[in-house]
Amino acid sequence: MIYFFGIEGNIGVGKSTMLKNIKKTLGNYYNNIPVIYLQEPVEIWESIKDKNDENIIEKFYKDNKKYSFSFQMMALISKLEYLNNILDKYRECVVISDRSVFTDKNIFAKMLYDSNDMEEINYKIYIKWFEHYTKKVQLTGIIYLQSNPEICFERIKERNRKGENIPLEYLQKCHNYHELWLNNEKDILFIDATVNKIQKAEEYDINVKNIQKFISNFIPDDSGYYHTLTMNDIMSHPFM
């Protein structure tokens, strides 16, 4: 069985940092089950460039109406590639993902469609792809990092990622879509990710312990499954 947990939240809320802290605590195994940590495949997105050396992220933020479909398809395909590799390799594992593939459908693609930045025909094609290729993927639980858009906006400016020029209005909209989606979901852990707490080491420890307890609710105490990682496993691990 694949236990799939998504760390969700607005852009800049601290998902990647939280994932790294979870990894430090849980390690590579949980109750003898391999644990896979998935970062968003930003490097893949940055590698898709045009003749002017502009990547798909930069092009999307410059003209999200024109590149909405291509960027959302790129995000979907790259994430599904990671997930399919895991499904092929492991009969049982824990997957903890920096934003799940379901966020793309429920937040970003829907936002673009609702604002008329993605044409209806493209949106229907996207949904068709999504529904077909995620049949074997089901979220076990959701870890929702909640913070206000203004804090996320400041964090984005601080990290200064190339091509990530995101207006506050977009983050406010993104926050609202997260709230609408996740407040109606079950099997969800809410984490206070406000700036005064998320940056303190002691608060991280508390949050990670709460996450560990949350994950333990879904996983048997001893699965009886053992898997010895080969060098090929390590080098092909999506987190490497």
N, C-alpha and C positions, 0 to 999 in steps of 0.2 A: 504494500500500500504506500502511496505517496502522500505525505502530510505536507500540504502546501499553505504557507503563511505569507501574507502580503503586508509589507510595511507601507502604509498609505499616508497621504498628506500633501499639502500644497507644495509647490516648487519652492525650494529654499528652507523648508521646515526643519531639516536635519535628518532625513531618512538614511542617507549614506553613512553619516557619523554613527547613528544608532545601530545600523547593521554591523559596523565594525566593532562596536562595543558588545553587541550580542555574541559575535564570533569569539571575542576574547574570553567571554564567560562560558559559553557552551562548548567551544572547541569543535572538533571535526566529527564527534560522535555524541549521540544523546540516547541513553539506554541501549547501547550497542547498535544504534541505527545511524548510518552516515548522515551528516548534516551538510547540505549544500547551500552556500551563500551566493545569491545572485545580485550583482550590481546592475543598474540600468546599462545597456550596451552603448553608452555614449561614444566610445571609441569607434564603433562601427558606423554610427551616424556621422561622426566627424570625418570618416574616411571616404564618404560619398561626396565627391566634389565635381564641380563643373570645370570648364577650361580656364576660368578666371580664379581657380583655387578657392572658390566659395563652397562651403559644405552645406548639406541639406538643412542643418539647424539654422545656420545664418540666413539661408534663403527663406526658410519658413517664417522666421521672426521679422524679416523685411517685408514679406508679402504672404501672409498666412492664407489668404483666399486662393492665391494661385497654387501654392504648394501644400495645401491642407491634406489633400488625398495622398500625395506621394510621401509626405512625411509620416502620416498615420500608418500607411501600409509598410513603410520602412521600419517603424517602431514595432508593429505587430509581427512582421516576418522575423526580425532579429530576435525578439523575445521568444517566439515559438521555436526558433532554431535551438536556443538554449534548452528550453523545456523538453523538446523532443529528444535531444541528446541525453538528458537525464532519464526520461522514460525508457529509452533503449538500454541504458546502462544498469539501472537499479530496479529491482523488484520492490524494494522498500527503502525509503529515505525521507528525511525531513528537508524541505526546501523553504528557505527564508529569503524572500525577494524584496529588493528595494523597488517598490511599486510593482504590483502584479499586472498581468496582461489585461485584467478586467477593468483596471483604471482607464486604459486607453479607450475602451468602449463606453464606459459609464460617465467619464469625465470629458476627455479631450475631443474625441470624435463627436460626441453629442453636443458639446459646446460649439464646435465649428459648424455643425449642421443647424443647430438652433439659431445661430447668429447669421445664417445664410453665407457663411464662409466656406462651406463644403456643399457642392451641388447635390441635390437629392439622389440622382442616379449614382454618383460616386459613394454617397453614404450607404445606399442599399447594397452596392458591391462590397463595400467594407464589412458591413454586417453579415453578409453572406459568407465571406471569407472567415470572419471571426467565428461564427456559429459552427461552421464545418470543422475548422482546425483546432477548436478548443473543446471538442467533445470529451476528450480524455483528461481534461484539466479541470479540477474543481477545488475551490478554496476551502481549506479546513478552518482557517480562522483569519481574522483581520486585526492588525495592530495599527490604530489610527493616531498619528501624531497631530494634535490640534494646536494651532497657533493663529494669531490674527494676521491678516495679509500685510500689514505695515511692518511687522517684524520680519516676515519672509522677504519683503522687498529690500530691507536693509542687509539681510544676510546675502542675498543675491549680489548686491553691489559690492559687498566685502570679498566674496569669493572670486568675482571678476572673471567668470568663465567666458571664453571667446564666443561671440555671437549671441550671448544671452542678455540681450537688452529688452527686458520685460517690463512693461508699464504696470503701475500699481493697479490700475483698473482691471487689467487681465487677471492679476492675482486675486483681486476681490471676487471676480466672477468665478474663478477656479475654486476659491474657498466655498462659495455658495453651492456649487455643484457637488463638492465633496460632502458638505453637510446634508444635502438632500439625499444623496446616495447612501452614505454610511450610517446616518441616523435611523435608517429603515432596515439595516442589515442585522442578522443575528450572529452569534459567535464572534464578537468584536470586543477588543480591549482599547479603551480610550486612554491616551497618554497626554498629559499636559506638557506641551512643547513650547511654552513661552520662553522668551529670551533669557529671563533671569534664572530660570530653572535648568533649561536644556544645556547650558554651558558649564554648569557646576558638576564636578566629578561625583560628588556624593549623590546628587539627584540622578545622574546616569546610573549609578549602582542600584538605586531604588527602582528605577524604571526597568532596568534589565532584569532584576529579580522578579518584578511583577510580570514581565514578558515570559520569563522562564516558567513561572507558575502557570501562566495562561496556556503555554504550549503543552505543559505536562497534563493538562486536563484532557487532551485528545490522544495521547500516546500511551500505550501499555507500559507498565513498570519495567518489563523485560521482554523485548520482542523475540529474543532467541536468535536474532539475525546477526551474523558477523560477516564483515567484508574486509579483506585485506587490500589496501590500496597499493596498486602497482605504480611504477614511475610513469607509465602511460596515463593512468588515471589522474595522477597529480598534475602532469603537464597539460592535460586536456580539460582540467577542471575549469568551468566557466568563470570562477572567481580569480583564477591566476592571471 
